[in-house]
Amino acid sequence: MIRQAITLAGLLGLSAVLAGCGTTTTERAATAGLFGAATGAAIGSLSANAGAGALIGAGAGLLGGYLFDQHQKGNID
């Protein structure tokens, strides 16, 4: 359980970093979501559940990309 929480936190952090790859909210969220899905699938394959890892990663990436975009626009401190 702790390992999964650390992995998810790391994935969310990486997604936020890569969310800057775009200029619009949609581009940033999509970039981070795709990266999150790929990373989640890779991590999930280590625990024999790549599909769930990809879904969790995509969700974390989309959220991270959106939050990063809103922060860049000054909507979130």
Chimera marker file (.cmm) of the C-alpha trace (Angstrom):
<marker_set name="trace">
<marker id="1" x="0.000" y="0.000" z="0.000" r="1" g="1" b="0" radius="0.5"/>
<marker id="2" x="2.787" y="2.419" z="0.879" r="1" g="1" b="0" radius="0.5"/>
<marker id="3" x="4.589" y="1.513" z="-2.333" r="1" g="1" b="0" radius="0.5"/>
<marker id="4" x="1.502" y="2.386" z="-4.371" r="1" g="1" b="0" radius="0.5"/>
<marker id="5" x="1.099" y="5.717" z="-2.584" r="1" g="1" b="0" radius="0.5"/>
<marker id="6" x="4.732" y="6.620" z="-3.245" r="1" g="1" b="0" radius="0.5"/>
<marker id="7" x="4.377" y="5.601" z="-6.875" r="1" g="1" b="0" radius="0.5"/>
<marker id="8" x="1.220" y="7.659" z="-7.315" r="1" g="1" b="0" radius="0.5"/>
<marker id="9" x="2.815" y="10.685" z="-5.654" r="1" g="1" b="0" radius="0.5"/>
<marker id="10" x="5.841" y="10.388" z="-7.919" r="1" g="1" b="0" radius="0.5"/>
<marker id="11" x="3.655" y="10.001" z="-10.967" r="1" g="1" b="0" radius="0.5"/>
<marker id="12" x="1.628" y="13.051" z="-10.049" r="1" g="1" b="0" radius="0.5"/>
<marker id="13" x="4.809" y="15.042" z="-9.550" r="1" g="1" b="0" radius="0.5"/>
<marker id="14" x="6.243" y="14.010" z="-12.903" r="1" g="1" b="0" radius="0.5"/>
<marker id="15" x="2.955" y="14.766" z="-14.604" r="1" g="1" b="0" radius="0.5"/>
<marker id="16" x="2.951" y="18.253" z="-13.120" r="1" g="1" b="0" radius="0.5"/>
<marker id="17" x="6.472" y="18.841" z="-14.393" r="1" g="1" b="0" radius="0.5"/>
<marker id="18" x="5.634" y="17.672" z="-17.897" r="1" g="1" b="0" radius="0.5"/>
<marker id="19" x="2.303" y="19.477" z="-17.915" r="1" g="1" b="0" radius="0.5"/>
<marker id="20" x="4.159" y="22.567" z="-19.064" r="1" g="1" b="0" radius="0.5"/>
<marker id="21" x="4.424" y="20.997" z="-22.528" r="1" g="1" b="0" radius="0.5"/>
<marker id="22" x="1.677" y="23.086" z="-24.051" r="1" g="1" b="0" radius="0.5"/>
<marker id="23" x="0.111" y="26.498" z="-23.991" r="1" g="1" b="0" radius="0.5"/>
<marker id="24" x="-3.572" y="25.760" z="-23.475" r="1" g="1" b="0" radius="0.5"/>
<marker id="25" x="-5.375" y="23.885" z="-20.729" r="1" g="1" b="0" radius="0.5"/>
<marker id="26" x="-6.273" y="21.081" z="-23.130" r="1" g="1" b="0" radius="0.5"/>
<marker id="27" x="-2.708" y="20.650" z="-24.388" r="1" g="1" b="0" radius="0.5"/>
<marker id="28" x="-1.239" y="20.595" z="-20.893" r="1" g="1" b="0" radius="0.5"/>
<marker id="29" x="-3.819" y="18.152" z="-19.535" r="1" g="1" b="0" radius="0.5"/>
<marker id="30" x="-3.513" y="15.865" z="-22.573" r="1" g="1" b="0" radius="0.5"/>
<marker id="31" x="0.285" y="15.807" z="-22.469" r="1" g="1" b="0" radius="0.5"/>
<marker id="32" x="0.342" y="15.006" z="-18.777" r="1" g="1" b="0" radius="0.5"/>
<marker id="33" x="-2.467" y="12.456" z="-19.160" r="1" g="1" b="0" radius="0.5"/>
<marker id="34" x="-0.649" y="10.564" z="-21.891" r="1" g="1" b="0" radius="0.5"/>
<marker id="35" x="2.581" y="10.563" z="-19.928" r="1" g="1" b="0" radius="0.5"/>
<marker id="36" x="0.703" y="9.411" z="-16.844" r="1" g="1" b="0" radius="0.5"/>
<marker id="37" x="-0.985" y="6.580" z="-18.724" r="1" g="1" b="0" radius="0.5"/>
<marker id="38" x="2.317" y="5.340" z="-20.142" r="1" g="1" b="0" radius="0.5"/>
<marker id="39" x="4.080" y="5.537" z="-16.797" r="1" g="1" b="0" radius="0.5"/>
<marker id="40" x="1.145" y="3.945" z="-14.980" r="1" g="1" b="0" radius="0.5"/>
<marker id="41" x="1.070" y="1.063" z="-17.453" r="1" g="1" b="0" radius="0.5"/>
<marker id="42" x="4.787" y="0.486" z="-16.998" r="1" g="1" b="0" radius="0.5"/>
<marker id="43" x="4.534" y="0.552" z="-13.217" r="1" g="1" b="0" radius="0.5"/>
<marker id="44" x="1.336" y="-1.516" z="-13.268" r="1" g="1" b="0" radius="0.5"/>
<marker id="45" x="2.990" y="-4.188" z="-15.391" r="1" g="1" b="0" radius="0.5"/>
<marker id="46" x="5.431" y="-4.794" z="-12.563" r="1" g="1" b="0" radius="0.5"/>
<marker id="47" x="2.514" y="-5.777" z="-10.363" r="1" g="1" b="0" radius="0.5"/>
<marker id="48" x="0.717" y="-7.682" z="-13.151" r="1" g="1" b="0" radius="0.5"/>
<marker id="49" x="-1.992" y="-5.054" z="-13.594" r="1" g="1" b="0" radius="0.5"/>
<marker id="50" x="-0.946" y="-2.719" z="-16.415" r="1" g="1" b="0" radius="0.5"/>
<marker id="51" x="-4.535" y="-1.726" z="-17.275" r="1" g="1" b="0" radius="0.5"/>
<marker id="52" x="-5.330" y="-0.415" z="-13.822" r="1" g="1" b="0" radius="0.5"/>
<marker id="53" x="-1.959" y="1.318" z="-13.683" r="1" g="1" b="0" radius="0.5"/>
<marker id="54" x="-2.641" y="3.047" z="-16.977" r="1" g="1" b="0" radius="0.5"/>
<marker id="55" x="-6.060" y="4.260" z="-15.832" r="1" g="1" b="0" radius="0.5"/>
<marker id="56" x="-4.733" y="5.549" z="-12.530" r="1" g="1" b="0" radius="0.5"/>
<marker id="57" x="-1.782" y="7.170" z="-14.268" r="1" g="1" b="0" radius="0.5"/>
<marker id="58" x="-3.970" y="8.840" z="-16.870" r="1" g="1" b="0" radius="0.5"/>
<marker id="59" x="-6.260" y="10.234" z="-14.200" r="1" g="1" b="0" radius="0.5"/>
<marker id="60" x="-3.360" y="11.516" z="-12.119" r="1" g="1" b="0" radius="0.5"/>
<marker id="61" x="-1.764" y="13.013" z="-15.224" r="1" g="1" b="0" radius="0.5"/>
<marker id="62" x="-4.920" y="14.782" z="-16.344" r="1" g="1" b="0" radius="0.5"/>
<marker id="63" x="-5.453" y="16.210" z="-12.882" r="1" g="1" b="0" radius="0.5"/>
<marker id="64" x="-1.818" y="17.273" z="-12.607" r="1" g="1" b="0" radius="0.5"/>
<marker id="65" x="-1.874" y="18.927" z="-16.025" r="1" g="1" b="0" radius="0.5"/>
<marker id="66" x="-5.058" y="20.798" z="-15.269" r="1" g="1" b="0" radius="0.5"/>
<marker id="67" x="-3.849" y="21.991" z="-11.867" r="1" g="1" b="0" radius="0.5"/>
<marker id="68" x="-0.516" y="23.098" z="-13.317" r="1" g="1" b="0" radius="0.5"/>
<marker id="69" x="-2.296" y="25.061" z="-16.037" r="1" g="1" b="0" radius="0.5"/>
<marker id="70" x="-4.550" y="26.773" z="-13.527" r="1" g="1" b="0" radius="0.5"/>
<marker id="71" x="-1.552" y="27.648" z="-11.368" r="1" g="1" b="0" radius="0.5"/>
<marker id="72" x="0.265" y="29.133" z="-14.366" r="1" g="1" b="0" radius="0.5"/>
<marker id="73" x="-2.779" y="31.260" z="-15.126" r="1" g="1" b="0" radius="0.5"/>
<marker id="74" x="-2.859" y="32.540" z="-11.541" r="1" g="1" b="0" radius="0.5"/>
<marker id="75" x="-6.152" y="30.881" z="-10.625" r="1" g="1" b="0" radius="0.5"/>
<marker id="76" x="-4.525" y="28.705" z="-7.942" r="1" g="1" b="0" radius="0.5"/>
<marker id="77" x="-1.871" y="29.857" z="-5.491" r="1" g="1" b="0" radius="0.5"/>
<link id1="1" id2="2" r="1" g="1" b="0" radius="0.2"/>
<link id1="2" id2="3" r="1" g="1" b="0" radius="0.2"/>
<link id1="3" id2="4" r="1" g="1" b="0" radius="0.2"/>
<link id1="4" id2="5" r="1" g="1" b="0" radius="0.2"/>
<link id1="5" id2="6" r="1" g="1" b="0" radius="0.2"/>
<link id1="6" id2="7" r="1" g="1" b="0" radius="0.2"/>
<link id1="7" id2="8" r="1" g="1" b="0" radius="0.2"/>
<link id1="8" id2="9" r="1" g="1" b="0" radius="0.2"/>
<link id1="9" id2="10" r="1" g="1" b="0" radius="0.2"/>
<link id1="10" id2="11" r="1" g="1" b="0" radius="0.2"/>
<link id1="11" id2="12" r="1" g="1" b="0" radius="0.2"/>
<link id1="12" id2="13" r="1" g="1" b="0" radius="0.2"/>
<link id1="13" id2="14" r="1" g="1" b="0" radius="0.2"/>
<link id1="14" id2="15" r="1" g="1" b="0" radius="0.2"/>
<link id1="15" id2="16" r="1" g="1" b="0" radius="0.2"/>
<link id1="16" id2="17" r="1" g="1" b="0" radius="0.2"/>
<link id1="17" id2="18" r="1" g="1" b="0" radius="0.2"/>
<link id1="18" id2="19" r="1" g="1" b="0" radius="0.2"/>
<link id1="19" id2="20" r="1" g="1" b="0" radius="0.2"/>
<link id1="20" id2="21" r="1" g="1" b="0" radius="0.2"/>
<link id1="21" id2="22" r="1" g="1" b="0" radius="0.2"/>
<link id1="22" id2="23" r="1" g="1" b="0" radius="0.2"/>
<link id1="23" id2="24" r="1" g="1" b="0" radius="0.2"/>
<link id1="24" id2="25" r="1" g="1" b="0" radius="0.2"/>
<link id1="25" id2="26" r="1" g="1" b="0" radius="0.2"/>
<link id1="26" id2="27" r="1" g="1" b="0" radius="0.2"/>
<link id1="27" id2="28" r="1" g="1" b="0" radius="0.2"/>
<link id1="28" id2="29" r="1" g="1" b="0" radius="0.2"/>
<link id1="29" id2="30" r="1" g="1" b="0" radius="0.2"/>
<link id1="30" id2="31" r="1" g="1" b="0" radius="0.2"/>
<link id1="31" id2="32" r="1" g="1" b="0" radius="0.2"/>
<link id1="32" id2="33" r="1" g="1" b="0" radius="0.2"/>
<link id1="33" id2="34" r="1" g="1" b="0" radius="0.2"/>
<link id1="34" id2="35" r="1" g="1" b="0" radius="0.2"/>
<link id1="35" id2="36" r="1" g="1" b="0" radius="0.2"/>
<link id1="36" id2="37" r="1" g="1" b="0" radius="0.2"/>
<link id1="37" id2="38" r="1" g="1" b="0" radius="0.2"/>
<link id1="38" id2="39" r="1" g="1" b="0" radius="0.2"/>
<link id1="39" id2="40" r="1" g="1" b="0" radius="0.2"/>
<link id1="40" id2="41" r="1" g="1" b="0" radius="0.2"/>
<link id1="41" id2="42" r="1" g="1" b="0" radius="0.2"/>
<link id1="42" id2="43" r="1" g="1" b="0" radius="0.2"/>
<link id1="43" id2="44" r="1" g="1" b="0" radius="0.2"/>
<link id1="44" id2="45" r="1" g="1" b="0" radius="0.2"/>
<link id1="45" id2="46" r="1" g="1" b="0" radius="0.2"/>
<link id1="46" id2="47" r="1" g="1" b="0" radius="0.2"/>
<link id1="47" id2="48" r="1" g="1" b="0" radius="0.2"/>
<link id1="48" id2="49" r="1" g="1" b="0" radius="0.2"/>
<link id1="49" id2="50" r="1" g="1" b="0" radius="0.2"/>
<link id1="50" id2="51" r="1" g="1" b="0" radius="0.2"/>
<link id1="51" id2="52" r="1" g="1" b="0" radius="0.2"/>
<link id1="52" id2="53" r="1" g="1" b="0" radius="0.2"/>
<link id1="53" id2="54" r="1" g="1" b="0" radius="0.2"/>
<link id1="54" id2="55" r="1" g="1" b="0" radius="0.2"/>
<link id1="55" id2="56" r="1" g="1" b="0" radius="0.2"/>
<link id1="56" id2="57" r="1" g="1" b="0" radius="0.2"/>
<link id1="57" id2="58" r="1" g="1" b="0" radius="0.2"/>
<link id1="58" id2="59" r="1" g="1" b="0" radius="0.2"/>
<link id1="59" id2="60" r="1" g="1" b="0" radius="0.2"/>
<link id1="60" id2="61" r="1" g="1" b="0" radius="0.2"/>
<link id1="61" id2="62" r="1" g="1" b="0" radius="0.2"/>
<link id1="62" id2="63" r="1" g="1" b="0" radius="0.2"/>
<link id1="63" id2="64" r="1" g="1" b="0" radius="0.2"/>
<link id1="64" id2="65" r="1" g="1" b="0" radius="0.2"/>
<link id1="65" id2="66" r="1" g="1" b="0" radius="0.2"/>
<link id1="66" id2="67" r="1" g="1" b="0" radius="0.2"/>
<link id1="67" id2="68" r="1" g="1" b="0" radius="0.2"/>
<link id1="68" id2="69" r="1" g="1" b="0" radius="0.2"/>
<link id1="69" id2="70" r="1" g="1" b="0" radius="0.2"/>
<link id1="70" id2="71" r="1" g="1" b="0" radius="0.2"/>
<link id1="71" id2="72" r="1" g="1" b="0" radius="0.2"/>
<link id1="72" id2="73" r="1" g="1" b="0" radius="0.2"/>
<link id1="73" id2="74" r="1" g="1" b="0" radius="0.2"/>
<link id1="74" id2="75" r="1" g="1" b="0" radius="0.2"/>
<link id1="75" id2="76" r="1" g="1" b="0" radius="0.2"/>
<link id1="76" id2="77" r="1" g="1" b="0" radius="0.2"/>
</marker_set>
